[in-house]
Amino acid sequence: MYIKTRGFNPAIKNKALMNNFDAKDLSLQISSESLKPLFKTNPFTHGSAIAFNWLIILTAMVVCSIYFNLATYFLAILVIGARMHALAILMHDATHYRFLKNRKLNDLITNVTTMYPMFLTIDNYRNNHLSHHKHLNTDHDPDWVSKFGKKEFTFPQTKQAFFTTILSYFLLIQGIKDAFWFVKRFNIIGGKKDKHKKKVSPIPQLLFFATLIFLLSFFGAWKYFLLFWVIPYFSTFLMFQYIRSVAEHFGELKYDHLLNNSRTVKTNLIERFFIAPHNVGYHIEHHLYPGVPYYHLPKLHEILMETPVFKEKAHITEGYMMGLLKEL
């Protein structure tokens, strides 16, 4: 159906769909005993995942530097961009305080290991993201509003149009456009002042960048920073972000029920490495229970699939490279 929607489908009558998309609005009939263990966090699992992603990034940098040619560099920016994206998914869990119980430490470690290197802060992201959860796919959802009407997020579209957008990321064109969009979207520079927004000291971020500039200058590593961080950031990292973002809330979705205004994508090993790391494909499950950390989402999916309403109504797509493309 070639329908463009603003917010939800006008046919929706249930006002509960307009705000706070979570499990309380559904008759899932799941026992608290089966759900309670899924909310338990494991800082070691999360911290190990951060370290593992950085290990892959650094390995790709070193191997490509030793055996540098066009083929190894192309592979390196794919791998580095994919693991940047994986770090961003871990940051997303930390946004919901699913990393450490100490919230200040939760944010500081996430900022230093992920957000500062990606030129943002977790506070910028959290203010935007929690509103997305609260007002999913409505005019009060900052994610929805910022993407609605953009040609990259208008579906259905031809495969040629979709892959033209993908190609534009490799040429850095779309990635640079996205970066300017992020600055505006997260109110990073000259944004509207929110009196309810907590004040966060800029000193840690300034110290991080001062240290980074000193080290890059001292070791003469600016070239490597450009080749192995800046270029992957503006190309493959933002490209994988785009593909996942499209999968989560756009394309052939009915928007007439809590369980089909988002999409869960079942993945294979390659897709999990490049596009959907750390179980991020289980997106309906995350919106229903945002307090469940990423490593428990597969189990949560199994439990939900045993409920008739989820099994019947949930929009589940088999794969990004096959199923998602057909739906777009």
RODO-2510 file (C-alpha; in nm, 4 decimals, decimal comma):
residues 328
     n   res          X          Y          Z
     1     m     0,0000     0,0000     0,0000
     2     y     0,1404     0,3364    -0,0999
     3     i     0,0353     0,5287     0,2091
     4     k     0,2360     0,7977     0,3833
     5     t     0,1435     0,8451     0,7470
     6     r     0,1988     1,1354     0,9820
     7     g     0,2134     0,9896     1,3327
     8     f    -0,0307     0,6992     1,3507
     9     n    -0,2846     0,5797     1,1003
    10     p    -0,5980     0,7960     1,1417
    11     a    -0,8025     0,4784     1,1828
    12     i    -0,6512     0,4212     1,5255
    13     k    -0,9090     0,4743     1,7987
    14     n    -0,7168     0,3637     2,1047
    15     k    -0,5510     0,6634     2,2687
    16     a    -0,3203     0,4284     2,4582
    17     l    -0,1355     0,3823     2,1321
    18     m    -0,0384     0,7475     2,1292
    19     n     0,1800     0,7454     2,4389
    20     n     0,4000     0,5237     2,6530
    21     f     0,4210     0,2202     2,4258
    22     d     0,4817    -0,0607     2,6734
    23     a     0,3483    -0,3947     2,7912
    24     k     0,0972    -0,2453     3,0364
    25     d    -0,1335    -0,1651     2,7442
    26     l    -0,1502    -0,5283     2,6276
    27     s    -0,3073    -0,8395     2,7762
    28     l     0,0042    -1,0525     2,7480
    29     q    -0,0658    -1,2603     3,0596
    30     i     0,3000    -1,3265     3,1349
    31     s     0,3890    -1,4250     3,4902
    32     s     0,6102    -1,1862     3,6835
    33     e     0,8250    -1,4857     3,7850
    34     s     0,9280    -1,5465     3,4237
    35     l     0,9963    -1,1777     3,3549
    36     k     1,1751    -1,0729     3,6717
    37     p     1,5114    -1,2441     3,5919
    38     l     1,5211    -1,0698     3,2549
    39     f     1,5523    -0,7266     3,4176
    40     k     1,8697    -0,8251     3,6011
    41     t     2,1764    -0,6455     3,4680
    42     n     2,5248    -0,7887     3,4309
    43     p     2,7888    -0,5129     3,4197
    44     f     3,0609    -0,7645     3,3299
    45     t     2,8733    -0,8773     3,0166
    46     h     2,8172    -0,5176     2,9091
    47     g     3,1731    -0,4066     2,9919
    48     s     3,3229    -0,7065     2,8134
    49     a     3,1198    -0,6202     2,5037
    50     i     3,2609    -0,2664     2,5066
    51     a     3,6163    -0,4023     2,5319
    52     f     3,5520    -0,6634     2,2607
    53     n     3,4244    -0,4040     2,0149
    54     w     3,7256    -0,1818     2,0744
    55     l     3,9565    -0,4811     2,0295
    56     i     3,8044    -0,5505     1,6870
    57     i     3,8337    -0,1829     1,5887
    58     l     4,1997    -0,1612     1,6923
    59     t     4,2802    -0,4938     1,5250
    60     a     4,1247    -0,3750     1,1995
    61     m     4,3293    -0,0542     1,2185
    62     v     4,6579    -0,2369     1,2788
    63     v     4,6045    -0,5107     1,0197
    64     c     4,4984    -0,2611     0,7536
    65     s     4,7983    -0,0366     0,8326
    66     i     5,0359    -0,3300     0,7838
    67     y     4,8699    -0,4642     0,4675
    68     f     4,7357    -0,1395     0,3296
    69     n     4,5638    -0,1484    -0,0084
    70     l     4,2217    -0,0549    -0,1447
    71     a     4,0650    -0,3923    -0,0621
    72     t     4,1907    -0,4107     0,2981
    73     y     4,0940    -0,0475     0,3591
    74     f     3,7417    -0,1041     0,2300
    75     l     3,7089    -0,4086     0,4558
    76     a     3,8525    -0,2106     0,7473
    77     i     3,6007     0,0726     0,7206
    78     l     3,3187    -0,1830     0,7025
    79     v     3,4403    -0,3582     1,0173
    80     i     3,5221    -0,0374     1,2060
    81     g     3,1880     0,1213     1,1158
    82     a     3,0054    -0,1931     1,2230
    83     r     3,1787    -0,1973     1,5621
    84     m     3,1186     0,1759     1,6107
    85     h     2,7546     0,0935     1,5590
    86     a     2,7848    -0,1910     1,8113
    87     l     2,9267     0,0522     2,0668
    88     a     2,6327     0,2836     1,9980
    89     i     2,3923    -0,0031     2,0749
    90     l     2,5651    -0,0594     2,4083
    91     m     2,5352     0,3129     2,4734
    92     h     2,1629     0,2777     2,4071
    93     d     2,1393     0,0213     2,6883
    94     a     2,3330     0,2554     2,9148
    95     t     2,0862     0,5299     2,8250
    96     h     1,8242     0,3163     3,0000
    97     y     2,0722     0,2635     3,2886
    98     r     2,1115    -0,1038     3,1987
    99     f     2,4908    -0,0959     3,2458
   100     l     2,5833     0,0143     3,5991
   101     k     2,3652     0,0835     3,9033
   102     n     2,5764     0,3884     3,9819
   103     r     2,4238     0,6268     3,7280
   104     k     2,7089     0,8775     3,7282
   105     l     2,9612     0,6025     3,6616
   106     n     2,7250     0,4460     3,4066
   107     d     2,7254     0,7730     3,2106
   108     l     3,0939     0,8583     3,2552
   109     i     3,2231     0,5224     3,1281
   110     t     2,9753     0,5264     2,8395
   111     n     3,0756     0,8796     2,7440
   112     v     3,4494     0,8049     2,7501
   113     t     3,4258     0,4706     2,5660
   114     t     3,1558     0,5615     2,3150
   115     m     2,9905     0,9006     2,3088
   116     y     3,2877     1,1372     2,3309
   117     p     3,4690     0,9505     2,0507
   118     m     3,1479     0,9864     1,8467
   119     f     3,1276     1,3615     1,9180
   120     l     2,8126     1,3390     2,1351
   121     t     2,7218     1,2844     2,4996
   122     i     2,4869     1,0322     2,6543
   123     d     2,2806     1,3183     2,7957
   124     n     2,2190     1,4578     2,4452
   125     y     2,1006     1,1174     2,3338
   126     r     1,8961     1,0326     2,6454
   127     n     1,6823     1,3472     2,6319
   128     n     1,5875     1,2627     2,2744
   129     h     1,5510     0,8882     2,3179
   130     l     1,3274     0,8802     2,6235
   131     s     1,0833     1,1140     2,4476
   132     h     1,0870     0,8686     2,1575
   133     h     0,9779     0,5920     2,3950
   134     k     0,7143     0,8031     2,5607
   135     h     0,5525     0,9356     2,2408
   136     l     0,6335     0,6649     1,9858
   137     n     0,5555     0,7591     1,6234
   138     t     0,3573     1,0695     1,7133
   139     d     0,4177     1,4391     1,6610
   140     h     0,5772     1,4476     2,0070
   141     d     0,8323     1,1793     1,9141
   142     p     1,1537     1,3664     1,8198
   143     d     1,2830     1,0698     1,6181
   144     w     0,9642     1,0427     1,4153
   145     v     0,9325     1,4182     1,3590
   146     s     1,2964     1,4557     1,2526
   147     k     1,2702     1,1731     0,9968
   148     f     0,9173     1,2181     0,8675
   149     g     0,9164     1,3694     0,5197
   150     k     1,2871     1,3070     0,4547
   151     k     1,3208     1,1195     0,1264
   152     e     1,5549     0,8648     0,2863
   153     f     1,2724     0,7632     0,5208
   154     t     0,9816     0,7801     0,2755
   155     f     0,8651     0,4327     0,1777
   156     p     0,7911     0,2411    -0,0325
   157     q     1,0756     0,3343    -0,2636
   158     t     1,2598     0,1573    -0,5415
   159     k     1,5632    -0,0565    -0,4706
   160     q     1,7580     0,1830    -0,6912
   161     a     1,6639     0,4756    -0,4663
   162     f     1,7484     0,2826    -0,1495
   163     f     2,0878     0,1691    -0,2761
   164     t     2,1623     0,5178    -0,4057
   165     t     2,1290     0,6360    -0,0464
   166     i     2,3586     0,3534     0,0666
   167     l     2,6149     0,4516    -0,1985
   168     s     2,5987     0,8149    -0,0855
   169     y     2,7227     0,7028     0,2562
   170     f     3,0308     0,5447     0,1021
   171     l     3,0926     0,8740    -0,0787
   172     l     3,0579     1,0553     0,2595
   173     i     2,7779     1,2734     0,1196
   174     q     2,4893     1,1356     0,3255
   175     g     2,7040     1,0884     0,6344
   176     i     2,8044     1,4555     0,6434
   177     k     2,4383     1,5525     0,5936
   178     d     2,3459     1,3236     0,8840
   179     a     2,6111     1,4832     1,1048
   180     f     2,4621     1,8315     1,0550
   181     w     2,1197     1,6786     1,1155
   182     f     2,2427     1,5290     1,4462
   183     v     2,3720     1,8677     1,5614
   184     k     2,0279     2,0168     1,5073
   185     r     1,8344     1,7129     1,6307
   186     f     2,0193     1,6839     1,9616
   187     n     2,0401     2,0615     2,0201
   188     i     2,4187     2,0396     2,0434
   189     i     2,4924     2,3926     1,9222
   190     g     2,2570     2,6827     1,9739
   191     g     1,9618     2,4572     2,0582
   192     k     1,6582     2,5653     2,2548
   193     k     1,7194     2,5808     2,6260
   194     d     1,5152     2,3305     2,8225
   195     k     1,4651     2,4454     3,1811
   196     h     1,3839     2,0866     3,2830
   197     k     1,7056     1,9508     3,1330
   198     k     1,9699     1,8814     3,3952
   199     k     2,2921     2,0775     3,3656
   200     v     2,5930     1,8648     3,2789
   201     s     2,9475     1,9888     3,3157
   202     p     3,1330     2,0116     2,9827
   203     i     3,4696     1,9657     3,1577
   204     p     3,4996     1,5837     3,1134
   205     q     3,4283     1,6121     2,7408
   206     l     3,6741     1,9020     2,7015
   207     l     3,9412     1,7045     2,8880
   208     f     3,8774     1,4058     2,6631
   209     f     3,9269     1,6066     2,3451
   210     a     4,2265     1,7933     2,4849
   211     t     4,3902     1,4604     2,5660
   212     l     4,2998     1,3183     2,2265
   213     i     4,4447     1,6199     2,0416
   214     f     4,7632     1,6028     2,2483
   215     l     4,8141     1,2308     2,1843
   216     l     4,7404     1,2542     1,8118
   217     s     4,9834     1,5441     1,7799
   218     f     5,2537     1,3883     1,9983
   219     f     5,2532     1,0603     1,8059
   220     g     5,1869     1,2189     1,4655
   221     a     4,8752     1,0046     1,4257
   222     w     4,6342     1,2517     1,2654
   223     k     4,6464     1,0614     0,9356
   224     y     4,5405     0,7392     1,1056
   225     f     4,2671     0,9195     1,2970
   226     l     4,1294     1,0496     0,9663
   227     l     4,1599     0,7167     0,7825
   228     f     4,0424     0,4832     1,0572
   229     w     3,7997     0,6925     1,2592
   230     v     3,6670     1,0005     1,0814
   231     i     3,6041     0,8351     0,7436
   232     p     3,4395     0,5199     0,8888
   233     y     3,2313     0,7436     1,1155
   234     f     3,0902     0,9509     0,8287
   235     s     3,0465     0,6499     0,5994
   236     t     2,9781     0,2999     0,7292
   237     f     2,8891     0,3815     1,0905
   238     l     2,6142     0,6238     0,9904
   239     m     2,5107     0,3922     0,7071
   240     f     2,4514     0,1010     0,9479
   241     q     2,2683     0,3406     1,1791
   242     y     2,0446     0,4417     0,8898
   243     i     1,9599     0,0844     0,7870
   244     r     1,8732    -0,0106     1,1441
   245     s     1,6702     0,3052     1,1967
   246     v     1,4666     0,2328     0,8847
   247     a     1,4074    -0,1243     0,9989
   248     e     1,2813    -0,0182     1,3394
   249     h     0,9957     0,2143     1,2414
   250     f     0,9573     0,2525     0,8643
   251     g     0,8442     0,0537     0,5649
   252     e     0,5527    -0,1854     0,5374
   253     l     0,4129    -0,1332     0,8892
   254     k     0,0404    -0,1021     0,9602
   255     y     0,0662     0,1391     1,2565
   256     d    -0,2755     0,0204     1,3774
   257     h    -0,1648    -0,1732     1,6856
   258     l     0,1025    -0,1442     1,9531
   259     l     0,2751    -0,4482     1,8091
   260     n     0,2997    -0,3369     1,4475
   261     n     0,4148     0,0230     1,4768
   262     s     0,7665    -0,1132     1,5087
   263     r     0,9520    -0,4125     1,3678
   264     t     1,1516    -0,7021     1,5054
   265     v     1,4033    -0,8462     1,2599
   266     k     1,5372    -1,2002     1,2984
   267     t     1,8990    -1,2063     1,1858
   268     n     2,1747    -1,4343     1,0632
   269     l     2,5366    -1,4212     1,1821
   270     i     2,6563    -1,1732     0,9178
   271     e     2,3651    -0,9376     0,9841
   272     r     2,4280    -0,9543     1,3574
   273     f     2,7889    -0,8495     1,3065
   274     f     2,7306    -0,5635     1,0639
   275     i     2,3743    -0,4355     1,1026
   276     a     2,2104    -0,5639     1,4217
   277     p     2,4727    -0,6139     1,6941
   278     h     2,3869    -0,6969     2,0530
   279     n     2,0317    -0,8167     1,9762
   280     v     1,9154    -0,4734     1,8609
   281     g     1,6895    -0,6395     1,6039
   282     y     1,4463    -0,7265     1,8858
   283     h     1,2956    -0,3811     1,8728
   284     i     0,9308    -0,4496     1,9550
   285     e     1,0485    -0,6358     2,2639
   286     h     1,2631    -0,3415     2,3679
   287     h     0,9730    -0,0961     2,3396
   288     l     0,7508    -0,3249     2,5454
   289     y     1,0128    -0,3764     2,8168
   290     p     1,2870    -0,1100     2,7888
   291     g     1,4238    -0,2197     3,1263
   292     v     1,5403    -0,5543     2,9848
   293     p     1,9113    -0,5410     2,8886
   294     y     2,0159    -0,6483     2,5416
   295     y     2,1533    -0,9910     2,6408
   296     h     1,8088    -1,1005     2,7693
   297     l     1,6095    -0,9884     2,4646
   298     p     1,6196    -1,3278     2,2835
   299     k     1,4721    -1,4959     2,5918
   300     l     1,2119    -1,2201     2,6189
   301     h     1,1193    -1,2822     2,2551
   302     e     1,0696    -1,6530     2,3258
   303     i     0,8382    -1,5745     2,6174
   304     l     0,6394    -1,3202     2,4169
   305     m     0,5973    -1,5622     2,1268
   306     e     0,4088    -1,7911     2,3633
   307     t     0,1371    -1,5268     2,4048
   308     p    -0,1407    -1,5305     2,1416
   309     v    -0,1620    -1,1524     2,0936
   310     f     0,2125    -1,1099     2,0334
   311     k     0,2330    -1,4084     1,8010
   312     e    -0,0615    -1,2797     1,5992
   313     k     0,0041    -0,9056     1,5906
   314     a     0,3814    -0,8507     1,6189
   315     h     0,5501    -0,7419     1,2958
   316     i     0,8422    -0,9831     1,2649
   317     t     1,0665    -0,9758     0,9586
   318     e     1,3042    -1,2536     0,8597
   319     g     1,6370    -1,0883     0,7864
   320     y     1,7612    -0,7461     0,6793
   321     m     1,9149    -0,8396     0,3458
   322     m     1,6132    -1,0355     0,2243
   323     g     1,2971    -0,9754     0,4278
   324     l     1,3486    -0,6071     0,5038
   325     l     1,4367    -0,5188     0,1449
   326     k     1,1141    -0,6770     0,0232
   327     e     0,9126    -0,4729     0,2727
   328     l     1,0794    -0,1452     0,1730
***
